[in-house]
Amino acid sequence: MTTEVPPPLPSRGEMDEAIHVIRDQADRLFLWDYERDRGQLVTLYNKAMGSQWNSVTDLDWSTDVDPERLVAEQDSPMLRVARVAGTLPGSPLAGWGEKEYTQLGIEFFTASLSQFMHGEQGAMMTAAKIVETVPWIDAKYYASTQTMDEARHTEVFAKYLNLKLGEAYPMSPFLKDQIWSLLEDSRWDIAYLGMQIVIESLALAAFGDMLRRTQEPLLKKLLRYVMSDEARHVAFGVLTLSEFYADLSEAELLERQEFMVDATLNSRSRATTPEVWERMGTTVAAVAPFLMEAAGKAKINPAQGFVRGFFAKLVPNVRKLGLLEANGGYLRERWGEAGLLEFEFADDTGSDYETYDAVAADRAAADGAGAGDGSDTSGAVGEITSTATA
């Protein structure tokens, strides 16, 4: 009888490469006041408890996923731009055929899901920080449910990548800088503002854009479940920060307004994951000029749907926090110059998160049909898609 030899333990160098230490100076607050006196947070917490879903039993991981078919069924603006770039004289893509463009589509898709996975781990850590640092028990309770949500989101994106697509991409420097700054900041409300308001709004836009484009059933259901959680997370941030910011000084509010300017206007240029092009045998520097020319020639803005979806949620939520008007309308002026105020009176997530409750929709459909198969509900998907990509 042979005994299976366990794999060797990783070396210290391998461990160091797989772990990144983040340090902050935030105070951890243990509360003696257990009074449940914030009714809206209590309601949201109860909603979160009732909307938990199981990543193992609620998603059919036996679903066959063909990456090539997945790409063929999507209408990817970036892939359309790349095809036009391949027709331009001197383009590094000039010799490409359908095989290369299909593989490029797979790499784009894998890179997007990889950033979702990394971002969800960042959200999990930020939610855990909020549990430790927020000074209200109702907020601690809710942030604890969010920590579980984000753990489940990280898990399902990692599992989808591992089982259906293959090797993940590293975290983009832009996303890393965003999340690291929140984890390292000593102010508890900055973690809220950066994660609950900015990054969660960004996530809703990105997930909604992908949901609208994909036909793959496992991914559609996964995204719909994740979005139902994320909308509650944004609502949590709006409820908590609205109360806290009502008592801040103009100087303190200006710091938050400047944070929003930096997180939106100063960071609107996000570099494509360079590893995508390296895997395809070229570089960002070599292909970028041709992509820009192709986008102009074809009149395609690859990020338009995502960007509009992001600001359609972000701007009304920030208005509800009072940050548009503080300091003589400092943020209103800056965002107005950038053309973002067209979204000011769109529905804020605090009022429409019920629309995203995919778990409730599935249960209602199952009850109505007399079956517990968790089948998809196209009406709910349509509502989520139209709301997140408005």
C-alpha positions in Angstrom: 0.0 0.0 0.0 1.4 3.4 -0.9 1.0 6.4 1.3 0.2 9.7 -0.4 2.8 12.3 0.3 1.4 15.7 1.2 2.6 18.6 -0.7 5.5 20.6 0.9 4.7 23.6 3.0 5.2 26.9 1.1 8.4 28.7 1.7 8.5 32.1 3.5 9.2 33.8 0.2 6.1 32.2 -1.3 4.1 33.2 1.8 5.3 36.8 1.5 4.2 36.9 -2.1 0.8 35.7 -1.2 0.2 38.0 1.7 0.2 41.8 1.9 0.3 43.5 5.3 -1.9 46.6 5.7 -1.6 48.8 8.8 -3.9 51.6 9.9 -4.2 53.8 13.0 -8.0 53.5 13.5 -9.4 53.0 17.0 -11.4 49.8 17.6 -14.5 50.6 19.5 -16.2 48.2 21.9 -19.7 49.5 22.9 -21.6 49.2 26.1 -24.7 50.8 24.6 -26.8 48.0 23.0 -29.9 50.2 22.5 -31.5 49.6 19.0 -32.5 53.2 18.3 -31.8 53.6 14.6 -35.0 52.2 13.0 -33.9 52.3 9.4 -30.7 50.5 10.2 -32.6 47.9 12.1 -34.9 47.4 9.1 -32.0 47.1 6.8 -30.2 44.6 9.1 -33.4 42.4 9.2 -33.6 42.6 5.5 -30.0 41.5 5.2 -30.5 38.5 7.5 -33.5 37.4 5.4 -31.7 37.8 2.1 -28.7 35.6 2.8 -28.0 33.1 0.1 -25.9 29.9 -0.1 -23.1 29.9 -2.6 -23.1 26.1 -2.7 -26.8 25.2 -3.0 -28.3 28.3 -4.7 -26.0 28.3 -7.7 -25.7 25.3 -10.1 -21.9 24.9 -10.4 -22.4 21.9 -12.7 -23.5 24.4 -15.5 -21.2 23.9 -18.5 -19.5 27.2 -19.4 -17.9 27.5 -22.8 -15.6 30.6 -22.7 -15.6 30.9 -26.5 -19.4 30.8 -26.7 -19.6 33.2 -23.8 -17.5 35.8 -25.7 -19.4 35.2 -29.0 -22.8 35.9 -27.3 -21.6 39.1 -25.7 -21.7 42.5 -27.4 -18.3 43.7 -26.1 -17.6 47.3 -27.1 -13.9 46.9 -26.3 -13.7 43.9 -28.6 -15.4 45.8 -31.4 -12.8 48.6 -30.9 -10.0 46.0 -31.1 -11.3 44.6 -34.3 -11.3 48.1 -35.9 -7.8 48.7 -34.5 -6.7 45.5 -36.3 -7.6 47.1 -39.6 -5.3 50.2 -39.1 -1.9 50.3 -40.8 0.9 49.4 -38.5 -1.3 48.0 -35.8 0.1 45.2 -33.7 -3.3 43.5 -34.2 -3.1 43.6 -38.0 -2.3 40.0 -38.5 -4.9 38.7 -36.1 -7.7 36.3 -37.1 -10.9 35.2 -35.4 -9.0 32.9 -33.0 -7.0 35.8 -31.6 -10.0 38.1 -31.2 -11.9 35.3 -29.4 -9.0 34.8 -27.1 -8.8 38.5 -26.4 -12.4 38.5 -25.5 -11.8 35.7 -23.0 -8.9 37.6 -21.5 -10.9 40.8 -21.2 -13.7 38.8 -19.5 -11.3 37.0 -17.2 -9.6 40.2 -16.2 -12.9 41.8 -15.3 -13.9 38.9 -13.1 -10.5 39.0 -11.5 -10.9 42.6 -10.5 -14.4 41.7 -9.1 -12.8 39.0 -7.0 -10.0 41.3 -5.7 -12.5 44.1 -5.1 -14.8 41.9 -3.1 -12.0 40.8 -0.8 -11.2 44.5 -0.3 -14.8 45.1 0.5 -14.8 42.2 3.0 -11.8 43.7 4.8 -13.3 47.2 4.7 -16.6 45.9 6.1 -14.7 44.2 8.9 -12.9 47.4 9.7 -16.3 49.2 9.9 -17.5 46.6 12.4 -14.5 47.5 14.6 -14.6 51.2 14.2 -18.2 52.5 13.8 -19.6 53.9 17.1 -23.2 52.7 16.8 -24.4 49.1 17.6 -26.9 49.0 14.8 -24.2 49.9 12.3 -21.9 47.2 13.7 -24.7 44.6 13.4 -25.3 45.5 9.7 -21.6 45.8 8.8 -21.2 42.2 10.2 -23.8 41.0 7.7 -22.0 42.8 4.9 -18.7 41.2 5.9 -20.4 37.8 5.4 -21.8 39.0 2.1 -18.4 40.1 0.8 -16.8 36.9 1.8 -19.4 35.0 -0.2 -18.9 37.3 -3.2 -15.1 36.8 -3.1 -15.7 33.1 -2.9 -18.1 32.8 -5.8 -16.0 34.9 -8.2 -12.8 33.0 -7.2 -14.7 29.7 -7.8 -16.1 30.8 -11.1 -12.7 31.8 -12.3 -11.1 28.6 -11.1 -13.7 26.2 -12.4 -14.8 27.9 -15.6 -12.1 30.2 -16.9 -8.7 29.5 -15.5 -5.9 31.6 -14.1 -6.9 35.0 -12.6 -5.3 38.3 -13.2 -3.5 40.3 -10.5 -5.2 43.2 -8.8 -5.1 46.4 -10.9 -2.9 49.2 -9.4 -5.9 51.6 -9.6 -8.2 49.3 -7.6 -5.4 48.5 -5.2 -4.6 52.1 -4.5 -8.3 52.8 -3.9 -8.8 50.0 -1.4 -5.5 50.4 0.4 -6.2 54.0 1.0 -9.5 53.1 2.8 -7.9 50.4 4.9 -5.1 52.6 6.0 -7.1 55.7 6.8 -7.8 56.3 10.5 -11.2 57.9 10.0 -14.0 55.3 10.2 -16.4 57.4 7.9 -13.8 57.4 5.1 -14.0 53.7 4.9 -17.8 54.1 4.6 -17.6 56.9 2.0 -15.0 55.2 -0.1 -16.4 51.7 0.0 -20.2 52.0 0.6 -20.7 55.0 -1.6 -17.9 55.1 -4.3 -16.7 51.5 -4.8 -20.1 49.8 -4.2 -21.7 52.2 -6.7 -18.9 51.4 -9.1 -19.5 47.6 -8.5 -23.2 47.9 -9.2 -22.4 49.6 -12.5 -19.8 47.0 -13.5 -22.0 44.1 -12.5 -25.1 45.6 -14.2 -23.1 46.2 -17.4 -21.9 42.6 -17.5 -25.3 41.2 -16.6 -26.8 43.1 -19.5 -24.3 41.6 -21.9 -23.9 38.0 -20.9 -26.2 35.1 -21.7 -24.4 32.6 -19.5 -27.0 31.3 -17.0 -24.7 30.6 -14.0 -23.0 34.0 -14.3 -26.4 35.8 -14.7 -27.7 34.3 -11.5 -24.5 34.8 -9.6 -24.4 38.5 -10.7 -28.0 39.0 -9.8 -27.5 37.6 -6.3 -24.4 39.7 -5.7 -26.1 42.9 -6.9 -29.0 42.3 -4.5 -26.4 42.4 -1.7 -24.4 45.4 -3.0 -27.5 47.6 -3.3 -28.2 47.1 0.4 -24.6 48.0 1.2 -24.9 51.3 -0.6 -28.1 52.0 1.3 -26.3 51.2 4.5 -23.7 53.8 3.7 -26.3 56.5 2.8 -28.2 55.9 6.0 -25.2 56.0 8.3 -23.3 58.9 6.7 -26.4 61.1 6.3 -26.7 61.1 10.1 -23.0 61.5 10.8 -22.3 64.3 8.3 -25.2 66.4 9.6 -23.0 67.1 12.7 -19.7 67.8 10.9 -18.1 71.2 10.5 -17.6 72.9 7.1 -13.9 72.2 7.3 -14.5 68.5 8.0 -17.1 68.3 5.2 -14.6 69.9 2.8 -12.2 67.1 3.5 -14.9 64.6 2.4 -15.8 66.7 -0.6 -12.2 66.8 -1.7 -12.1 63.0 -1.2 -15.0 62.7 -3.6 -13.3 64.9 -6.2 -10.2 62.8 -6.0 -12.2 59.5 -6.2 -14.1 60.6 -9.3 -12.6 63.5 -11.4 -9.0 62.9 -10.6 -9.2 59.1 -11.1 -11.5 58.8 -14.1 -8.7 57.5 -16.3 -8.3 53.8 -15.5 -5.6 51.9 -17.4 -6.5 48.6 -19.0 -5.0 45.6 -17.2 -1.6 45.4 -19.0 -1.3 41.7 -18.5 -4.2 41.2 -21.0 -2.1 42.5 -23.8 1.1 40.8 -22.6 -0.8 37.4 -22.7 -1.8 38.3 -26.3 1.8 38.9 -27.3 1.9 42.7 -27.3 1.8 45.6 -24.8 -0.5 48.4 -23.7 2.0 51.0 -25.0 2.1 49.4 -28.5 -1.7 49.0 -28.9 -3.1 52.0 -27.0 -2.7 54.6 -29.9 -4.5 52.3 -32.3 -7.3 51.6 -29.9 -7.8 55.3 -29.4 -7.9 55.9 -33.1 -10.2 52.9 -33.6 -12.7 54.2 -31.0 -12.8 57.6 -32.6 -13.2 56.1 -36.1 -16.0 53.7 -35.0 -17.6 56.3 -32.7 -17.5 53.7 -29.8 -16.9 54.6 -26.2 -16.2 51.2 -24.6 -16.9 52.5 -21.0 -19.9 54.6 -21.7 -22.5 52.2 -20.2 -20.5 51.5 -17.2 -19.6 55.2 -16.5 -23.2 56.3 -16.8 -24.3 53.5 -14.5 -21.7 54.5 -11.9 -22.6 58.2 -11.8 -26.3 57.5 -12.0 -26.0 55.9 -8.6 -23.1 57.8 -7.1 -24.4 61.4 -7.6 -27.9 61.1 -6.1 -26.4 59.1 -3.2 -23.9 61.9 -2.5 -26.6 64.5 -2.8 -28.5 62.7 -0.1 -25.4 63.0 2.2 -25.4 66.7 1.9 -22.0 66.8 0.2 -23.1 68.6 -2.9 -24.2 71.8 -1.1 -21.7 72.0 1.7 -19.1 74.8 1.6 -21.0 77.0 -0.8 -21.6 74.1 -3.2 -18.0 73.2 -3.7 -18.6 69.7 -4.9 -21.7 70.8 -6.9 -19.5 73.2 -8.8 -16.8 70.7 -9.5 -19.2 68.0 -10.6 -21.2 70.5 -12.6 -18.1 71.4 -14.6 -17.6 67.8 -15.4 -21.2 67.3 -16.5 -22.2 65.0 -13.7 -25.2 66.8 -12.4 -27.5 65.3 -15.0 -27.7 62.3 -12.6 -28.5 64.4 -9.5 -32.2 63.4 -9.2 -31.9 59.8 -10.3 -33.1 57.2 -7.8 -30.7 56.9 -4.9 -29.9 53.3 -3.8 -31.5 53.9 -0.4 -34.9 54.1 -2.0 -34.6 51.4 -4.7 -32.6 48.5 -3.2 -35.8 46.5 -3.0 -35.6 46.2 -6.8 -32.4 44.4 -6.5 -33.5 41.7 -4.0 -32.9 38.7 -6.2 -33.2 36.3 -3.4 -36.7 37.5 -2.6 -37.6 37.4 -6.3 -36.4 33.8 -6.6 -38.3 32.7 -3.5 -41.5 34.4 -4.7 -41.2 32.8 -8.1 -40.6 29.4 -6.5 -43.6 29.8 -4.2 -45.8 30.9 -7.0 -44.7 28.0 -9.2 -45.0 25.5 -6.4 -41.4 24.4 -6.9 -38.1 25.3 -5.2 -35.8 25.2 -8.1 -34.7 28.8 -7.8 -35.4 29.4 -11.5 -34.5 32.8 -13.0 -37.0 35.6 -13.0 -36.5 37.6 -16.1 -38.6 40.5 -14.8 -36.2 41.0 -11.9 -33.2 40.8 -14.1 -34.7 43.4 -16.4 -35.3 45.8 -13.5 -31.8 45.4 -12.2 -30.2 45.8 -15.5 -32.1 49.0 -16.5 -31.6 50.5 -13.0 -27.9 49.7 -12.9 -27.0 50.8 -16.4 -29.3 53.8 -16.8 
